[in-house]
């Protein structure tokens, strides 16, 4: 019963504040398309599910980036899907189908080559069950690309969110409390958004409501993300991290920063002594140092069964071999 109440409240939140933007005038967001392109070698002709597509700004960004692929976007917010439909039509994305469906509801009756789930799993009442539902919609060689809140960088926001919700229990006016507590949400919290025309303040109310009024929120570090994904997938790789004002890709086989957007050891540790100590560590401990040093607000992971590695770039294959988040033993 409590789970149904929470789901109702979450749905109502996104009906009032469609996310990431209530306006189809805002240009598509390309960050997820870039992240997927850096993780997978060839998506031409692929069938891809965006699970929790919201207003479709990232979905349309994907569809424009991969015009030879076919996309299905699902969401449980009717108003968000209405915005997505306008955006799809505006940009002529004939390779996109939208469906009014929740993660965990009846199966879609179709399997996909890749699934995107950006900022959704941590809002589910039962994230492990959500992961299992998504895994059941993948081909054996399919990959899941997900983005999650990171527990370290989000620690104080989570406290502020709990404060707002506790006070709102007596006043019933969370929006006014957010203003009075001066908790306006910055769009740079998860790095610089990538879109065709930059950021817009129109999205701020939706981002602020999502940050402080959502009744269902979890946050993970790399280890707990591995636990979340390990029931259904053989491997998971931390492929990128976000922090206020910045973002970067992770390459555990090369800390020189040579790859596109790659985080370097020198960036993490400018002084030679801690940098040398970092480079001497096994890869999984290097990942721990990265999240302790950067304290990210969010991170992306790619995961799948063993056959799915054939779809991935060498950076992801190296990550799975050297620093599998779901592995046990070894250099852990």
C-alpha positions in Angstrom: 0.0 0.0 0.0 2.8 2.4 0.9 4.5 1.6 -2.4 1.4 2.5 -4.4 1.1 5.8 -2.4 4.7 6.6 -3.3 4.2 5.8 -6.9 1.1 8.0 -7.0 3.0 10.9 -5.5 5.9 10.5 -7.9 3.5 10.4 -10.9 1.8 13.5 -9.6 5.1 15.3 -9.3 6.0 14.7 -12.9 2.5 15.6 -14.1 3.0 19.0 -12.4 6.7 19.3 -13.3 7.5 17.4 -16.5 11.2 16.5 -16.6 13.7 17.5 -17.8 11.8 20.4 -19.4 8.1 21.2 -19.8 8.8 22.9 -23.1 9.3 21.3 -26.6 11.0 24.6 -27.5 14.0 23.5 -25.5 16.6 21.8 -27.8 17.4 18.1 -27.4 20.0 17.2 -24.8 22.9 15.2 -26.2 24.8 14.1 -23.1 23.4 10.5 -23.1 23.9 10.1 -26.8 27.5 11.1 -26.4 27.9 8.7 -23.4 26.4 5.8 -25.3 28.5 6.5 -28.4 31.6 6.4 -26.3 30.5 3.0 -24.7 29.3 1.1 -27.8 31.1 0.5 -31.0 28.2 0.3 -33.5 24.5 1.1 -33.0 23.4 1.4 -36.6 20.2 -0.5 -37.0 19.9 -1.2 -33.3 16.6 -1.2 -31.4 16.9 0.9 -28.3 14.6 1.5 -25.3 14.6 4.7 -23.3 13.1 3.5 -20.0 11.7 6.6 -18.2 12.2 9.0 -21.2 10.3 11.9 -19.5 9.8 14.8 -21.8 12.0 13.1 -24.4 14.8 15.7 -24.7 17.5 13.0 -24.3 15.5 10.5 -26.3 15.3 12.9 -29.3 18.9 13.7 -28.8 19.6 10.0 -29.2 17.3 9.6 -32.2 19.0 12.5 -34.0 22.5 11.2 -33.2 21.6 7.6 -34.3 19.2 8.1 -37.2 19.6 4.5 -38.4 18.5 3.1 -35.1 15.0 2.6 -33.8 13.9 3.9 -30.4 11.0 3.2 -28.0 10.5 5.7 -25.2 8.3 4.7 -22.2 7.2 6.8 -19.3 4.4 6.7 -16.7 3.7 10.5 -16.9 1.1 11.3 -19.5 2.0 15.0 -19.5 5.7 14.3 -19.9 4.9 12.0 -22.9 2.7 14.8 -24.4 5.8 17.1 -24.4 7.9 14.3 -25.8 5.4 13.7 -28.7 5.6 17.4 -29.6 9.4 17.3 -29.5 9.5 14.1 -31.7 7.2 15.8 -34.2 9.1 19.0 -34.2 12.4 17.3 -35.0 10.9 14.8 -37.5 12.1 11.8 -35.5 10.4 9.0 -37.5 12.6 6.5 -35.7 10.9 7.1 -32.3 7.8 5.4 -30.8 6.4 6.5 -27.5 4.4 4.3 -25.1 2.6 5.2 -21.8 4.2 2.5 -19.6 5.9 2.2 -16.2 9.1 0.3 -15.5 7.9 -2.9 -13.7 4.5 -3.0 -15.3 3.5 -5.6 -17.8 6.4 -6.6 -20.1 6.6 -4.8 -23.5 6.8 -8.1 -25.4 10.0 -7.1 -27.1 13.7 -7.3 -26.5 16.2 -4.6 -27.3 19.9 -4.2 -28.3 20.4 -1.5 -25.8 18.4 0.1 -23.0 18.9 3.7 -21.6 17.7 4.6 -18.2 18.9 8.1 -17.2 18.1 9.2 -13.7 15.2 6.8 -13.2 16.3 3.7 -11.3 17.1 5.7 -8.1 13.4 6.9 -8.1 11.8 3.5 -8.1 10.2 2.0 -5.0 12.2 -1.2 -5.7 15.3 -0.5 -7.8 16.5 -4.1 -7.9 13.2 -5.2 -9.3 13.4 -2.4 -11.8 16.8 -3.6 -12.9 15.4 -7.2 -13.3 12.5 -5.9 -15.4 14.9 -4.0 -17.7 17.3 -7.0 -18.0 14.4 -9.1 -19.1 13.9 -6.7 -22.1 17.5 -7.1 -23.4 18.8 -9.5 -26.0 21.6 -11.7 -24.6 24.2 -9.4 -26.1 22.3 -6.2 -25.2 23.7 -3.5 -22.9 22.1 -1.3 -20.2 23.3 2.3 -20.0 22.1 3.9 -16.7 22.8 7.1 -14.9 22.5 7.2 -11.1 22.9 9.8 -8.3 26.2 9.4 -6.4 25.9 9.2 -2.7 29.0 11.3 -1.9 28.3 14.4 -3.9 24.5 14.2 -3.2 24.9 13.8 0.6 23.9 17.4 1.6 21.2 17.6 -1.1 19.6 14.4 0.3 19.6 16.0 3.8 18.0 19.2 2.4 15.4 17.1 0.6 14.5 15.2 3.8 14.2 18.6 5.6 11.8 19.9 3.0 9.7 16.8 3.1 9.5 16.8 6.9 8.5 20.4 7.1 6.1 20.0 4.2 4.3 17.3 6.2 2.9 20.0 8.4 2.6 22.9 5.9 1.7 21.0 2.7 3.6 23.6 0.7 6.9 22.2 -0.4 7.4 24.7 -3.2 7.2 27.6 -0.8 9.6 25.9 1.7 12.1 25.4 -1.1 12.0 29.2 -1.8 12.2 30.1 1.9 15.1 27.8 2.5 16.8 29.2 -0.6 17.3 25.8 -2.1 17.2 26.8 -5.8 18.7 24.1 -7.9 21.7 24.8 -10.2 21.6 23.2 -13.7 25.4 22.9 -13.5 25.2 20.5 -10.5 25.7 17.5 -12.8 28.2 19.3 -15.1 27.6 21.3 -18.2 24.6 20.0 -20.1 25.2 19.2 -23.7 22.5 20.4 -26.1 22.3 22.1 -29.5 21.6 25.5 -28.0 22.9 25.4 -24.5 21.1 25.5 -21.2 17.8 27.4 -20.4 16.3 28.6 -17.2 13.0 27.2 -18.3 14.1 23.8 -16.9 15.0 25.1 -13.5 11.5 24.7 -11.8 11.4 21.0 -12.9 14.9 20.3 -11.8 14.3 21.9 -8.4 11.1 20.0 -7.9 12.8 16.8 -8.9 15.7 17.5 -6.5 13.7 18.3 -3.4 10.1 17.1 -3.7 10.5 13.6 -5.1 9.3 11.1 -2.5 11.5 8.3 -3.8 15.2 8.9 -4.0 18.2 6.6 -3.6 21.9 7.3 -4.2 24.8 4.9 -4.8 28.5 4.7 -4.8 30.4 2.4 -7.2 30.2 -0.6 -4.8 26.5 -0.3 -4.1 25.8 0.2 -7.8 27.6 -3.1 -8.4 25.4 -4.8 -5.8 22.3 -3.3 -7.4 23.2 -4.5 -10.9 25.0 -7.8 -9.9 21.8 -9.9 -9.6 21.1 -9.6 -13.3 24.3 -8.7 -15.1 27.8 -10.4 -15.3 29.7 -7.1 -15.5 29.2 -3.4 -14.9 31.6 -0.6 -15.7 31.7 3.0 -14.3 32.0 4.8 -17.6 31.5 8.5 -16.6 31.1 10.8 -13.6 29.5 14.2 -13.1 30.3 16.9 -10.5 29.3 20.5 -10.1 30.5 22.3 -13.2 32.2 19.3 -14.8 32.0 15.8 -16.2 34.4 13.2 -17.5 34.8 9.7 -18.7 36.6 6.9 -16.8 39.3 4.8 -18.3 40.9 2.4 -15.8 43.5 1.2 -18.4 44.8 4.7 -19.1 45.0 7.5 -16.5 46.9 9.9 -18.8 43.6 11.6 -19.9 44.3 10.9 -23.5 40.8 9.7 -24.4 37.8 11.9 -25.2 36.9 13.7 -21.9 38.9 11.2 -19.9 39.8 12.0 -16.3 43.6 11.9 -15.7 45.6 11.0 -12.6 47.0 14.5 -12.7 43.5 16.0 -12.6 42.7 13.9 -9.6 46.0 14.4 -7.8 48.1 17.4 -9.0 50.9 16.7 -6.5 53.4 14.0 -7.6 53.4 11.9 -4.4 49.7 11.2 -4.1 49.5 10.7 -7.9 52.2 8.1 -7.8 50.5 6.3 -4.9 47.2 6.4 -6.9 48.9 4.9 -10.0 50.4 2.1 -7.9 47.0 0.9 -6.8 44.9 -1.9 -8.4 42.1 -0.6 -10.7 39.2 -1.1 -8.3 41.0 0.8 -5.6 41.7 3.5 -8.1 38.0 3.8 -8.7 37.5 4.2 -5.0 40.1 7.0 -4.9 38.3 8.7 -7.9 35.0 8.9 -6.2 36.5 9.9 -2.8 38.5 12.7 -4.5 35.9 14.0 -6.9 32.8 13.3 -4.7 30.6 13.0 -7.8 27.0 14.1 -7.9 26.2 11.4 -10.5 27.7 8.7 -12.6 26.9 6.5 -15.6 27.4 2.7 -15.8 27.3 0.3 -18.6 26.4 -3.4 -17.9 25.4 -6.6 -19.5 26.0 -10.3 -19.9 29.3 -11.5 -21.2 28.2 -11.5 -24.9 27.4 -7.8 -24.6 31.0 -6.9 -24.4 31.2 -7.6 -28.2 29.1 -4.4 -28.6 31.4 -2.3 -26.5 34.4 -0.1 -27.1 37.8 -1.2 -25.9 37.6 1.2 -22.9 34.5 -0.6 -21.6 36.0 -4.1 -22.2 39.1 -3.0 -20.3 36.9 -1.7 -17.5 35.0 -5.0 -17.3 38.3 -6.9 -17.2 40.1 -4.7 -14.7 37.4 -3.1 -12.5 34.1 -5.0 -12.8 31.8 -3.4 -10.3 29.9 -6.6 -9.8 33.0 -8.8 -9.3 33.9 -10.3 -6.0 37.3 -11.3 -4.6 40.4 -10.5 -6.7 41.9 -7.1 -6.0 38.8 -5.9 -4.2 
